């Protein structure tokens, strides 16, 4: 799949346009944006390209007139556990959710919940930067979550203005980012959105201490579980996603049984152990199983596995299943 003028500089870069097969388009949209129904109002040609990074999906969309709907049938396909952030580069987008509507014009931002029914209206051809962000990155109390479904973020001086400027340039720059740059951009989006929400929601926004620390630790653990196969997942990446320092992250885990790094390692080893005992993976090489769960170094994997289970991965696989 490709689009003229867009260099496929990375394996995680997806491009798609209206000339592609409709069934394939539906599959790709479900994979990247969740199950939903799109009803175009014209035969105009649209396209999008997207990249995954750290649990997020960053995309640039040339949208055609029409409506996009996610209702109870789609929600039953599974929760996405994500916030959807829109920035309108040109055109107009209206979002209906929870009995409210926001209308976004050029230079405006909006946020809504992918795990509630919604209806998007695009009255004319529009270009939009869309970012799907894991809810685990924003451990919001319920009252704050309700205020964001949906919410218009008016560009202004401060975090919201900086976020708008970053998203405005995202479409042009997205294909050219290397992996390190892409992680930094994703972290910057999450950090600026966190700051914008604190500015806009005040006391009901992101927790800083006390009970909030427990919620943040739970959110971190959930984020780790969902991204455990990413070989770049480490305490530095987790801290960047949650917009805190590595020192703050370690401090949050002081009352836990292990450190953040130990949590990541334990989750990876556990997933490997499950696959080693699974007959469906018996034909796979041990090194391939380890790599699938983010451990590329075979000797390191063997040491870590023996430390956790007392035997080598090969002997563990050979043991009879209890």
N, C-alpha and C positions, 0 to 999 in steps of 0.2 A: 504494500500500500504506500502511496506517496502523493505529494502535492508539488506542483511546479514551483520552483524558487525556494523550497524549504529543504535545506540540507539535512539528511538523516545522519547526524553526527554522533548519535548515541543509540545503543540497542534498546533503551527504554523510551525512545521517541516514537509515538504513534501518530500517523497522519491519516485523515479520512476525509472524503468529499462525497457529494451527492451522487456522483457517477458510479460509486461502488455498489455492490449487490445489496439490496434492502435488508435481506435476512442477515447478511454479515454485518451491516450497519447496526441492526438491532442487537446482535450479539455483543458487538464492541461497546455500544452505549451501555448495555447492562453491566458489562465487565468493568467499565470505567466510571459510570455515573449511577448505576443501579437500575432496577426494573422500572420502566415508565412507558407512557404512550405519547408519541409525538404525532400531531396532526398538522401537516403543513397547509398553509392557505394559498400557496401558489406553487408554480413549477420552478421557482428561482433556485439557483445552485448554492449550497452552503458547504462548509467544511470545518473541521476542527483538527487540532493536533494537541497531544497531551503527553505528559511525562509523570511517572510515579516517583515519589521520593519520601522515605521515612513515614509511610502511612498516609501521605497526602497524594492528591492528584492535581497537578497544575496544568491548565489548559487555556488555549486561545481558540475562540469559537466565532466563526462567521455564520450567524444565525439567520435563517429565512423566516418570513412571516408565518405565524402559526401559534399553536398552543402545545405545551408539554404538561402532562398530567401524571401524578403519582397518587394512586388511590389505595383503598383497602386491599384490593387484589394484589397489587404490587408489594405492599407492605408485608403481606403474608409470605412473600418469597424470601424474606429475611431482612433483618435490620441492617442498616449501613453504619450506624453509630458515627455519623459525620455531620458537621456543619458545612453548608455550602455558601461560599462567599462570592458575590458577583461584583464586578466593576465594569460599568458601561463605558466603552471607548467611544462608540457613536451609536445612535439609535435610541430605542426605548425598550425597557423591560418592566413588566408589572408582575408582582408575585402575590398570590392569594394564599393565605394559610391561617387556620384557627380563627376564621371569621374576620380577618383583617387583610388589607391590601396595602402594599407599598409600590410606588411607581418611581422607577429610576431612569434618569436621563444621563446624558454624557457627563462624565466626571463624578458620578455618584456611585455609592457602594450600598449593597444590601446583603443581609445574612438571613438564612432560614434553616430549618431543621429537616434533614432528609428522612427522618423517621416519623414524620407526620404527613398527612395528606397535603398536597400542594398543587397549585395550578399556575403555570407561567404563561404570560401573554407576550408575544413579540409582534407588535403591529406592523413593523416595517423592518427592512434588512438592517441588522445590527451586528456590531462586533463587540464581543464581551470577553473579558478575562475572568475565568471561573476557577476557583480553588476549592477543592473538597478537603476538609481538614478533620482529622480524627477528634472525636469528642474527648478522648482521653487526654488530649493536650490542653483542654479547658475544663477542669473539674468544677463546673458551675453548680451552685445550689439550685434547687428546683425553681425558686421564685425568679432567679435570673434567667434560667433557661426559658421560662414562659415569656419573658419580656423580649426574647430574641426570635420569636416565631410568628411573623418575620420582623426584621428591624432594618430601618434605613439609617445608614451612617453618613451623616452630612459631612462632606470634606471641609476641614477647617484647619487652622494652625494646630500643630501638635501631632500626636500619633496618627490620627485619622488622615490628616493631610499627607503625612509621609507614606502611609500605607497606600493611599490613592496614587501617589507618584510612582511607587514601586510597581503596582499592578498595571499602570498605564504603559510602562515599558516592558512588561512581562511577555506580551505576545511577540514582539519583535526579537527579543533576546532568548526566549525559551529554547529554541533548537540549538543554540550555540553554547549553553552552559555545560561545563564538565561536571562530573559527579560532585566534587568538592564544592564547586560554586553553586550547584543546584541545592545541595544540603544547606548551604549558607542562606540562599534566597528563601527556601522553605522556612528556616529558622527565623529569618527576619520577618516574614509574613506573620508567623505565629506570634512572635514577640510584639510586633506593632499592633496586631489585632487584640492581643491580651491587654496592652496599654490603652487602646481605644475603648475597649469594653469597660475597663476600670474607670476611665474618664467619663463614659456615658452612663454607667449603671451605679456608680458610687458604692455605697455600703453593701449592696446586694451582689457585687461582682465577685471576682475570683478570690478564694480564700487565701490568707497569708499565714495563719498560725492556728494552734489549738486543733479543734476538730478538722479544720481545713487541711492541716498537715496529714491527718489520717486519710482524708479523701484524695489528697495528692499522691500519697504513697500507693493507694489502691489504683489510681489512674495510671501511675507509672508502671505498676505490675501488669495492668491490662495492656498497656502500650507495648511492653516487652513481649508479652505472649503473642500479640498480633503481628509483631515484626521480627520474631525470633529467627526467621530464616534469612534475614538481611545480614550479610557478613559485615556490614559497616556498623551494625548496632553495637554500641558500647556506651559507657557512662557519659562520654563527651557528647555523643549524638542525643542521648536522652535529655541531658541538661539543656542542649540547644533547643530541642523540640518544646520543652516546658518553660523555656525562657528563664532559666535560673543558672547559677554558676555550678560547676562540678562540686565545689565545696558545699554549697547549699544542698545539692542533691544527696551527698554522702551524709550530711547532717540529718536530713529527713529520714534516713535509714538507720540511724543510730540505735533505735529501739527494735529493729527487725533482727531476725536470726542471722542474716548475712548482709553483705554489701550489695550495691547495685550490680557490680561486676559478677559477684557470686550468684546472684539471682539469674542473670543472663546465662551464665555457664551452666547452672543447674537445669534451667529450662531446655537448653540445647541438648545436654546429655540425656535428659529424660526422653525427649522426642526421638533421639537416636536409638535409645534402648527399646522404645516401643516398636520402631521399624525393624530392629534386629530380630525381635521375637515374632514379627508379623510374617506369616508364610507368603503373603503377597509380595514381600520385598526380598525373599530369600535369594532370588537370582541377582540382586544388585551387589556391587562391590561395597565393602565397608567404607572405603574412602568416599564413594559417591553419596552414601547415606549421610556421612558426616558433613560433606560439602553442602548437601541440601539444607541442612539446619545451621549453616553459617560457620562451620569449622573446616577451613581449607587445609590446615596443617595436620597431616595424618599422625605424626609422632606426638604432637600436642594433644590431639584427640585421644590417642591411646592412653597417655598419661592421665588425662582428666577422667576418662572413663574408668580406668583401674582404680583411681582414687575414690570415685563415687560408688562403684559396684564390687570392688575387690578382685575382679578378674579382668582379663583383656576382652575387648569387643568380640574377638573371634571365639573365645571360650564361652562368653555369655550367649552368643548366638547358638552355639552347639548344645548348650544345656537344655534338657527337656523342659517344656513349658509346664509349670505347676498346675 
